[in-house]
Amino acid sequence: MAGKVVHFEIPVDDSDRAVGFYDRVFDWNLRREGPLEYWTTAGGEGEGIGGALTMREPEALGVSLYVAVDDIDVALQAIERAGGTCLTTRMPIPAVGWNAFFLDTEGNRIGLFQADPSASMDPGSGRSGPT
């Protein structure tokens, strides 16, 4: 799984309008996840990746892609050695895994994802601290 694009997020200004658009055009069957304006899809028929529509933040740079890695800390170090810029340290997605963001050498903002069901917001766990 490492090195594959595993998730995408598309920033939107109007979630109702965007959900309707992607459902009609691509039959994505988007569903709201939890209390946030976060609408997920497994994608269309056949192979592919899932993703989400998210409310646009003022600093949003467009569509976000997430690349799977086996060890997010090692990946962040490799990014810096190769000339990229780490924008964040690892951040927990409780009970799912870790994510972080970086800029590649061309200025593209890309996300990393490491699956880890034990990921927690608990600072006492030692798992959510900086890399």
N, C-alpha and C positions, 0 to 999 in steps of 0.2 A: 504494500500500500504506500510505502514511502515514496515521495517524489511525484505522486499523482495529484491533480487538482480534484479536491473532494467536496467542495462547497462553494457557492457564490452568494453574494448579497447585492441586490439592486436597490439603490436609494430612490425613494419616491416622495412626492409632495402631497399626494392625495391617495391614501391607501384604498379607498373604495374604487376610485377610478382605475388605479393600477391593477388591483385584483381582478376587476372586470375585464380589463384589457388582456392580461396574460391568461386568464381562464378561457376567454373567447378565442384568442389567437392560437395558443399552444395547448389548450386543455390541461392546464397545470393543476387544477383542483386545489387551489391554495387554501390553507387553513390557518386561522389565527392560533398562535402558541402563547398561552398564558396571558397576563394582563398587559403586556407591552404591545405596541404596534409592530408585531413581527409575524409575518405570514409565510409559512413554509410550504414547499412542494417537493415531491420526490421526482419531479420532472415528468416527461411524457412517457409513452410506451417504449419498451426496449431498454437498452443500456444507456447509461448517462449518470449524471450526478444530480443531487438535490440542491436546493438553495432557498433563498428567502427574499422577500421584499421588506425593507426597513424604512422607517421615516428618515428623510434626508436631514442630516446634521449640517450646520453652517459650513463646516470644514470638509464635507464629503467631496471626495475626489473622483467619484464615479463608481462603477461596478467594482466590487472587491472579490478577488479570487483567493481561495485558501488551499495551500499545498500541504499534504500530509507528510509528517516527519516522524521518525522513530523516537528522537530525543530533541525536544525543542531548544534546550540549552546548547547542545552541540551545534544545531542548525544555526542559531543566532551567532555563535562564534565563527562558523564557516562563512556566513554572510559578510561579517566585518572583514575577515581575512581576504575575501574575494573582491572587496571594494564597495560592498553595499553599506547601507546605513540602517541600524536598528532603531526603530521608532519607539518600541516599548520593550519591556521585559515580558516574561511569560505572565499571562493573566488567566485565572481559573474560570472555567465554565463548570460550575458545580455538578458533580456526578457524571460529567461527560468527558472533560479533558482540559487542555490548555490551548491558548492561542497567543499570538504575538504578531506585530506588524513590522515590516521593513520596507525600505526603498531599494530597488535594484539599481544597477549602475546607470540606468536610463531614466531614473526618477519615478518609476512606477511603484505605487503602493500595493504590496502583496501581503496576504496573511499566511501564517503558519498554523497548523493544527496538529496536536499530539493527543491521541485518544488515551484517556486515563479515567476510569470510573471512580477512582479515589480522589480526584481533584476536588478541592474544597476551598471555601472562602476563609476558613478557620486559620488565623495567623499562627496559632499554636501548633498547627500540623507541620509547619516548616515547608509546606508544599506550595504556598502562594507567594513566597518571598521573591525578591529580585534575583536575577541570575548572576 
